[in-house]
Structure formats: C-alpha cells, structure tokens
C-alpha cells in the first residue's frame, strides 16, 4: 500500500512539473530559431580554385631517333617525339656481345631530344649495339606531363606503349639495332651500320 502512495505521489509531482514548464505569455520560444536562421544566412564559403583542365594526350606515341658516331667513336643519339613538352626520356645503349650498358637522361624540348656522347672514353668497339629510348613511368615525370599522360600513363596509346616492369602504369619504348665498325657484318636482321663521321 505504501508503494502505491509513493507511485501516486510521484505521478502527481510529474503532472505538476509538466504543467509549470510552459510560460504564461502563450508565445513560442524564438531564441533557438533566430540562431538557426542566422546560421542558414551565413555566406557559403567560396569553393577552392580548381586547377585548369588539361587535355589528355590522345594521339598514339611516336618516337623516332638516329645515332651517329663522333670522331672519338662515341655515340650521339638525337630524335623527335610527339610526347608532351618537358617529358623525361632515358636513352640506353647496350653492347650485344658483353651486355655492357651506357645510359643518359634527357628532356623533350620543342619536340626534339638529344643524348651523348655515350660509350667508353676509348670509343665504341666494333660490334652490334641496341639503342633504346624510354619514356619512364608517370611518377617520375613533371606535373605538367603527368596531367597530359595520366597518373598511371593511362592516356598513352599506340604500338610503342606497354606496361611498366614494376607495375607502375604504362610506359613507352622503342629500340633499334646498330652495327659499329668499318666492315659491316652479314645479317638478315634489320640493322643500321654506323661509320665514323
């Protein structure tokens, strides 16, 4: 019975408290609404400036080059390409007999590139050589070039394009064989013979 009085008393107190919570003016509280309205009327922040859109590289990659022997029998490599201006290229010369390599980096300027002299100081020994011109992964290219070719080289296309050995996207590469020496060898392969200029 005492428990019943306690519950009834508690219910009465709650009813009284609920009745006293309203104000006598009959007006609805507006302070919270004014704050909400002022938040809504605050000016929207200006969007961050977007980088200008750059047109992706859409044509098939073309790289053409030639090699010449200097008077001291070292190789000069010069060529042209339609790749974006400022693209970093790597030129690799490999002697077929020994596998010895010489390499040099260069940058495409006005559609042209040049590297050299390549080879030992004593001059290139007679024999066969493979010269390769590579466009390395996009991750090592300048920002302007990456914007054109894509962060993974995804905008590169054509027969010179392949997947990087390290899985870092697409790269481009072309190779050509050369014979150095005064007596050309007999061969059925497509090969150019270089003589000293």
C-alpha positions as MATLAB code, in Angstrom:
seq = 'XXXXXXXXXXXXXXXXXXXXXXXXXXXXXXXXXXXXXXXXXXXXXXXXXXXXXXXXXXXXXXXXXXXXXXXXXXXXXXXXXXXXXXXXXXXXXXXXXXXXXXXXXXXXXXXXXXXXXXXXXXXXXXXXXXXXXXXXXXXXXXXXXXXXXXXXXXXXXXXXXXXXXXXXXXXXXXXXXXXXXXXXXXXXXXXXXXXXX';
ca = [
       0.000    0.000    0.000;
       2.822    2.370    0.852;
       4.286    1.595   -2.575;
       1.030    2.636   -4.196;
       1.066    6.027   -2.407;
       4.631    6.566   -3.492;
       3.744    5.929   -7.143;
       0.683    8.109   -6.977;
       2.656   10.894   -5.320;
       5.392   10.635   -7.917;
       2.819   10.777  -10.732;
       1.233   13.898   -9.196;
       4.596   15.642   -8.953;
       5.347   14.864  -12.580;
       1.945   16.251  -13.683;
       2.584   19.459  -11.737;
       6.055   19.842  -13.207;
       4.735   19.314  -16.724;
       2.065   21.965  -16.205;
       4.588   24.513  -14.902;
       7.054   24.142  -17.728;
       5.131   26.372  -20.184;
       5.231   30.191  -19.981;
       2.210   32.376  -19.393;
       2.652   34.591  -22.476;
       1.480   31.941  -24.895;
       4.323   32.909  -27.270;
       6.515   30.224  -28.680;
      10.204   30.382  -27.866;
      12.112   32.007  -30.735;
      15.684   32.339  -29.482;
      16.652   28.968  -30.892;
      15.029   29.769  -34.266;
      16.871   33.085  -34.605;
      20.168   31.299  -34.117;
      19.210   28.679  -36.666;
      18.173   31.375  -39.164;
      21.444   33.247  -38.668;
      23.396   30.075  -39.371;
      21.418   29.492  -42.546;
      22.002   33.062  -43.739;
      25.772   32.891  -43.288;
      27.547   33.233  -46.661;
      28.679   29.957  -48.147;
      32.446   29.540  -48.293;
      33.940   30.086  -51.724;
      34.892   26.844  -53.445;
      38.591   26.128  -53.757;
      40.007   27.169  -57.103;
      40.192   24.176  -59.369;
      43.258   23.538  -61.460;
      42.727   24.386  -65.112;
      41.578   21.440  -67.166;
      44.322   19.885  -69.258;
      43.520   17.978  -72.408;
      44.674   14.342  -72.122;
      47.319   13.099  -74.524;
      45.138   11.493  -77.207;
      47.406   10.567  -80.119;
      49.493    7.377  -80.472;
      53.006    7.792  -79.084;
      55.623    8.379  -81.781;
      59.368    8.340  -81.111;
      61.936    8.435  -83.912;
      65.691    8.683  -83.469;
      69.027    8.255  -85.188;
      72.537    7.592  -83.904;
      75.882    8.873  -85.140;
      79.472    8.094  -84.206;
      81.634   11.037  -83.256;
      85.303   11.331  -84.227;
      86.309    9.614  -80.975;
      83.909    6.710  -81.755;
      81.297    7.605  -79.163;
      77.564    7.577  -79.852;
      75.313   10.605  -80.161;
      71.562    9.919  -80.189;
      69.099   12.521  -81.462;
      65.424   12.250  -82.250;
      61.953   13.649  -82.094;
      58.656   12.719  -80.475;
      55.066   13.865  -80.198;
      55.086   13.348  -76.412;
      54.203   16.350  -74.212;
      56.779   19.114  -73.867;
      59.144   18.518  -70.951;
      58.752   14.721  -70.924;
      61.760   12.996  -69.373;
      63.296   10.318  -71.578;
      66.002    7.752  -70.903;
      68.433    6.652  -73.603;
      70.091    3.250  -73.125;
      72.885    1.845  -75.312;
      73.718   -1.827  -74.805;
      76.592   -3.729  -76.377;
      75.174   -7.055  -77.576;
      78.389   -9.047  -77.091;
      79.020   -8.142  -73.442;
      75.710   -6.677  -72.206;
      77.530   -3.532  -71.026;
      75.176   -0.555  -70.898;
      75.501    3.203  -71.041;
      72.525    5.390  -70.261;
      71.630    9.032  -70.090;
      68.508   11.017  -69.236;
      67.261   13.829  -71.410;
      64.223   16.109  -71.705;
      61.981   16.660  -74.702;
      62.160   20.298  -75.832;
      60.330   21.635  -78.905;
      59.533   18.045  -79.871;
      63.227   17.054  -80.003;
      65.730   15.286  -77.737;
      69.461   14.586  -77.770;
      71.841   12.495  -75.680;
      75.515   11.733  -75.745;
      78.284   11.174  -76.107;
      77.630    7.629  -74.917;
      80.137    4.823  -74.618;
      83.582    4.319  -73.147;
      86.176    7.055  -73.357;
      88.277    4.826  -75.630;
      85.427    4.635  -78.148;
      82.863    2.021  -79.094;
      84.417   -1.289  -80.077;
      83.246   -2.804  -83.348;
      80.123   -4.886  -82.952;
      76.369   -4.812  -82.514;
      74.543   -2.405  -80.225;
      70.907   -1.875  -79.259;
      69.767    1.670  -78.600;
      66.520    2.114  -76.665;
      64.588    5.316  -75.982;
      62.255    5.004  -72.991;
      59.517    7.197  -71.580;
      59.683    6.132  -67.896;
      56.709    5.869  -65.526;
      54.446    8.870  -64.977;
      55.561    9.035  -61.332;
      58.978   10.400  -62.398;
      57.567   12.865  -64.937;
      56.977   16.583  -64.253;
      53.477   17.567  -63.107;
      52.555   19.108  -66.486;
      53.453   15.867  -68.278;
      51.569   13.714  -65.721;
      48.455   15.817  -66.273;
      48.593   15.034  -70.001;
      49.564   11.346  -69.926;
      47.695   10.427  -66.706;
      48.955    9.477  -63.244;
      49.467    5.884  -64.431;
      50.172    6.720  -68.086;
      46.582    5.712  -68.885;
      46.309    8.231  -71.749;
      49.262    6.722  -73.646;
      48.392    4.605  -76.672;
      49.941    3.041  -79.751;
      52.336    0.211  -80.563;
      55.216    1.704  -78.505;
      53.183    1.599  -75.272;
      53.393   -1.221  -72.751;
      53.098   -1.902  -69.032;
      55.953   -0.925  -66.724;
      58.092   -3.800  -65.431;
      57.443   -2.553  -61.907;
      53.668   -2.356  -62.297;
      53.626    1.445  -62.095;
      51.381    2.031  -65.096;
      52.025    2.395  -68.804;
      55.325    3.444  -70.385;
      56.564    3.881  -73.944;
      59.709    2.427  -75.501;
      61.340    1.914  -78.875;
      64.597    0.144  -79.801;
      66.849   -0.127  -82.823;
      69.948   -2.203  -83.594;
      73.167   -0.688  -84.917;
      76.473   -2.130  -86.074;
      79.623   -0.150  -85.350;
      82.712   -0.750  -87.438;
      84.236   -0.301  -90.845;
      83.267   -3.768  -92.065;
      79.539   -4.476  -91.824;
      78.633   -7.992  -90.842;
      76.330  -10.112  -92.927;
      72.960  -10.249  -91.236;
      69.335  -10.800  -92.105;
      68.198   -8.591  -89.215;
      67.112   -5.007  -89.693;
      70.188   -3.151  -88.581;
      71.844    0.171  -89.364;
      75.586    0.417  -89.880;
      77.350    3.350  -88.268;
      80.613    4.616  -89.616;
      82.827    7.252  -88.071;
      81.945   10.724  -89.354;
];
